[in-house]
Amino acid sequence: MRGGERARPQPGVIVGVRPYELHGTAYYSVFFRFDSDPPEGAREARLSAEMAYDAPQPGDRVLIDAVLGVVDRIRRAESE
């Protein structure tokens, strides 16, 4: 992207979460699907706790921010 523009966050759903700790820092391994993905399979993102909202759970509707395919933030989607 030119001019520092970021791609819009993509909507999706969390299908699994595995919290873990590394050198005293909390992380999540988050398995998710974009709404545009086929229903089988899942993608994985590994994020520090600061890059996700508190206590993500399977089934949560989310907005996923990524740069060049690397997820750098997961936010809970607003209820419609």
N, C-alpha and C positions, 0 to 999 in steps of 0.2 A: 504494500500500500504506500502510496506517495503522500507526502505532507503530514505524516504522523497519524493518519486516520486509522482507526481500528475497525475491524469487521464487527457487525452487529452480533450480540450474543444470540446463540441458537437455543431454542427451547428443546427440552428433553425430559427424561425421567431417570431417576436413580434405580438401578436394579440390584445393587449390592454395595455394602460398605464394610471395609475392614480397617478399624483404627489401629495405629501402632505408634510406637515411640522410638526415636533415634537420638541418642546422645541428649536425652532430656527434653526433646522437642516433640510435640504431638503432630502426627500426620494422619492422613486418611488415604487409603487406596479405594477409590470410588469407581464402581462399575456402572456405566450409564449407556443410554441409547438416545441419540437425537431423534426428534419426531420424524425426521426424514429417513431414518435407518429402517431396514427390514426388522420384523419382530424377533427374529432369531439372532443370537449372539449379543455381544456387548463390547463397548470400548472401555478402556481403563485409564484413569488419571490418578497420579499420585501428587497430593497437595499437602502443604503444611496447613495446620488448623486455621491460620490467619487467612488462607485463601478460600475458605469455605465457611458457610454459616454454622452455627452451633448444632451439633448432633444430627447430621444428615442421616436419613433413613430410606430404605428401599420403598419405592412408591412415591417419593416426593417429586413433585413437578419442579423443575429447575430451569435456570438460564445459564448457559455455559459459555464463558468467554475463552477464546483461544487465539493465539498468535502463531501463524505458520503451523497449525495443527497441534500445538502444544497448549493444553488447558492451563490457564493461569488464574482462573476464578470460577467458582460455582456459587450461584445465588439462588435462593428459594424464589420461585415464580409467584407473583402476586395472584391471589385468588380472583377468579373472574366472577 
